[in-house]
Amino acid sequence: MRQICDRCDVLLLFDEIATGLGRLGVWWGADYVGAYPDMLGVGKGMSGGYAPLSAMLQSTHVASTYLGEESCKFDDGHTFNANPLARRS
């Protein structure tokens, strides 16, 4: 998968919501299969199920395309906005 994406100039994204954070005996499912993505969606195990929490991890070459000299902010929304633990201030 990694070689095909590199050859075609396509980002490789892994959804590690269910497989990440040690659930396969290694830190990430990507480690388990040996194919390293450009972006990695993670969650569930981050908060132990006590609060809705997730993250999108990305490689340096992906982040460098939009960071440039000034850092930019991404505004987002999610389905857990009504949860007082997950709300933004």
ZIPEWO-V648461 format. One record per residue. N is the residue number from 1. RES is the residue in three letters. PHI is phi in whole degrees, -180 to 180 (999 if undefined). OMEGA is omega as a letter, one per 30 degrees, with the letter a starting at -180 (NA if undefined). D_FIRST is the distance of its C-alpha to the first C-alpha in Angstrom with 2 decimals. Layout:
N&RES&PHI&OMEGA&D_FIRST / N&RES&PHI&OMEGA&D_FIRST
This chain:
1&MET&999&a&0.00 / 2&ARG&-60&a&3.79 / 3&GLN&-66&l&5.50 / 4&ILE&-64&l&5.22 / 5&CYS&-63&l&6.17 / 6&ASP&-64&a&8.57 / 7&ARG&-64&a&9.94 / 8&CYS&-94&a&10.65 / 9&ASP&56&l&11.88 / 10&VAL&-121&l&10.29 / 11&LEU&-72&l&10.28 / 12&LEU&-101&a&7.71 / 13&LEU&-116&l&10.26 / 14&PHE&-115&l&10.89 / 15&ASP&-97&a&14.18 / 16&GLU&-107&l&15.86 / 17&ILE&-58&a&19.27 / 18&ALA&-97&a&19.78 / 19&THR&-107&a&17.64 / 20&GLY&-85&l&18.37 / 21&LEU&61&l&21.50 / 22&GLY&88&a&21.91 / 23&ARG&-69&l&21.70 / 24&LEU&-107&a&19.53 / 25&GLY&92&l&21.69 / 26&VAL&-129&a&19.61 / 27&TRP&-58&a&19.69 / 28&TRP&-129&l&16.25 / 29&GLY&-61&l&13.84 / 30&ALA&-60&l&11.20 / 31&ASP&-64&a&13.69 / 32&TYR&-63&a&13.92 / 33&VAL&-96&l&10.42 / 34&GLY&74&l&10.12 / 35&ALA&-122&a&7.03 / 36&TYR&-96&a&9.15 / 37&PRO&-81&l&9.15 / 38&ASP&-82&l&11.62 / 39&MET&-137&a&13.57 / 40&LEU&-137&l&14.46 / 41&GLY&-89&a&17.02 / 42&VAL&-131&l&19.46 / 43&GLY&180&a&22.85 / 44&LYS&46&a&25.12 / 45&GLY&-65&a&25.63 / 46&MET&-67&a&26.61 / 47&SER&-116&a&30.05 / 48&GLY&67&l&30.64 / 49&GLY&85&a&31.18 / 50&TYR&-82&l&34.31 / 51&ALA&-148&l&33.14 / 52&PRO&-68&a&30.29 / 53&LEU&-146&l&28.03 / 54&SER&-151&l&24.45 / 55&ALA&-153&l&22.57 / 56&MET&-118&l&19.67 / 57&LEU&-95&a&18.50 / 58&GLN&-143&l&17.01 / 59&SER&-75&a&16.35 / 60&THR&-61&a&19.30 / 61&HIS&-69&l&17.99 / 62&VAL&-74&a&17.52 / 63&ALA&-63&a&20.96 / 64&SER&-67&a&22.65 / 65&THR&-71&a&22.23 / 66&TYR&-120&l&24.74 / 67&LEU&-75&l&26.77 / 68&GLY&54&a&28.58 / 69&GLU&-80&l&32.12 / 70&GLU&-113&l&32.82 / 71&SER&-72&l&30.79 / 72&CYS&-114&a&30.20 / 73&LYS&-108&l&30.37 / 74&PHE&-104&l&28.31 / 75&ASP&-92&a&30.49 / 76&ASP&-138&l&29.06 / 77&GLY&-139&a&30.46 / 78&HIS&-154&a&29.65 / 79&THR&-78&a&31.18 / 80&PHE&-100&a&32.78 / 81&ASN&-58&a&35.15 / 82&ALA&-78&l&38.15 / 83&ASN&-77&a&37.46 / 84&PRO&-63&l&39.79 / 85&LEU&-75&a&37.48 / 86&ALA&-101&a&34.58 / 87&ARG&-70&l&36.70 / 88&ARG&-84&l&36.75 / 89&SER&-88&NA&40.11
